[in-house]
């Protein structure tokens, strides 16, 4: 078991895995935070209407889920960032 990078608590992989279910194609292995430090917001991705992950230190909800952001990077070769307004024309 790994410690959470945010609060140093031991990561309960079962609880975190259940919380991450709305994020397509992601597993506990992609996160280094515990379930208490991971915030999942349903229906927020502008591409797939899926859930997004909001780090505890952020106050704004991202426009892209990690999977769609990764897809956009693969297709275009450019990182759009987490927010739509950071996309360059």
C-alpha positions, -999 to 999 in steps of 0.1 A, spaced: 0 0 0 12 34 -10 8 67 10 -13 95 -4 9 123 -18 -16 148 -5 -22 138 31 1 108 36 -27 85 46 -25 49 34 -44 46 1 -74 22 5 -74 9 -31 -109 -7 -28 -125 26 -18 -106 46 -44 -113 22 -71 -150 24 -64 -148 62 -65 -129 62 -98 -155 41 -116 -170 71 -135 -136 79 -150 -133 56 -180 -101 35 -184 -85 47 -152 -76 26 -122 -61 31 -88 -26 27 -103 -29 61 -121 -35 79 -88 -12 87 -59 -40 101 -37 -64 85 -13 -102 85 -17 -105 114 7 -82 136 -15 -97 126 -48 -128 145 -59 -148 131 -88 -174 153 -106 -199 134 -128 -210 146 -162 -184 174 -165 -162 165 -195 -170 186 -226 -160 158 -249 -176 127 -235 -199 140 -207 -180 117 -184 -166 124 -149 -136 145 -142 -110 143 -114 -105 175 -94 -73 176 -73 -79 189 -38 -57 219 -44 -77 230 -74 -108 252 -70 -121 249 -106 -135 218 -123 -116 207 -154 -133 207 -188 -117 174 -199 -115 141 -182 -80 124 -182 -90 100 -209 -103 127 -233 -73 148 -226 -50 119 -234 -71 112 -266 -67 148 -277 -29 147 -271 -27 114 -292 -48 128 -320 -33 163 -323 1 160 -307 -8 190 -285 -18 191 -248 -51 210 -245 -46 213 -207 -75 206 -184 -96 237 -194 -111 244 -228 -100 280 -227 -63 270 -228 -66 253 -262 -46 272 -288 -62 278 -322 
